[in-house]
Amino acid sequence: MDVILLQIFNGLSVSSILLLIALGLAITFGLMKVINMAHGELIMIGAYATYVTQNLFMEYMPASSFGWYFITAIPVSFIVAFVFGFVLEGVLIRFLYGRPLDSLLATWGIGMILQQLARTLFGAPNVGVKSPEWLNGGWAVTEGLVLPYKRLFIIGLVAVCLLCMFVYIYRSHTGRRMRAVMQNREMASCLGISTRRVDAMTFAVGSGIAGIAGCALTLLGPIGPAIGTYYIIDAFMVVVLGGVGKLVGTVAGALGIGLTNTLFEYWTTASLGKVLVFLLIVAFLQWRPMGLVAVRSRSLDS
């Protein structure tokens, strides 16, 4: 029983990480229809922002307060990635709306530039981020079942981010304007909504969530310039499987991929398990091309 419970927890942990990474992509790709291949580099920016915050605490703050640097690093990662996303949208992305192939190529090039910039600033080798003392160890549920505090913290962080995104998208005036623009840009503009401001803010918020994801990934191991590329394909799979433009679908897609991947890895190997997950996703999308949760709309037959 302990082994089964541990595998379920591992699946939930993987799902939470995928969900946190895919949340930002669900906004930029799911709602704005922008294929942002630099999303992984936004994750990298958040991870390095955490690394810099750690170093600043070590240098300028008392040793007794070092353990709380990670709490500070979460909003710092969001703000740094938010600002970068805001600038990127204003300089490049706003010229590529409605041109998915161009946005894919342009953002892929931006991602390469950011990776090289990170190598120049921080070096090519991976760097380590020291976890706070209060996140070391684990919760001993039973004698044979110990749940790491780091994984529990990530699950809690994802739950808070998901709640904040739900409130932002479905309960705030800014979120309503965002959904109005994404559903019918011309009508929203006629009603006095500044579509340019909504576009910039939406892309920036999605980038900020990616920064928080990068901050969380520092708890799992060393970080490097290519850390985001390891997760970008899985993040796109989560959004497409869940249903483009639906937050509930993103949650369902992350849970499905995370739990299934952990189950297959337990039965087979890590590589074979990922292959089986890919095959299942391809087969499922043949049956439901719109994903788990499809956006309902009305259309007139021509």
Summary of the structure (lengths in Angstrom):
residues: 302
radius of gyration: 19.8
end to end distance: 57.8
largest distance: 69.7
contacts: 1014
relative contact order: 0.19
helix: 75%
strand: 4%
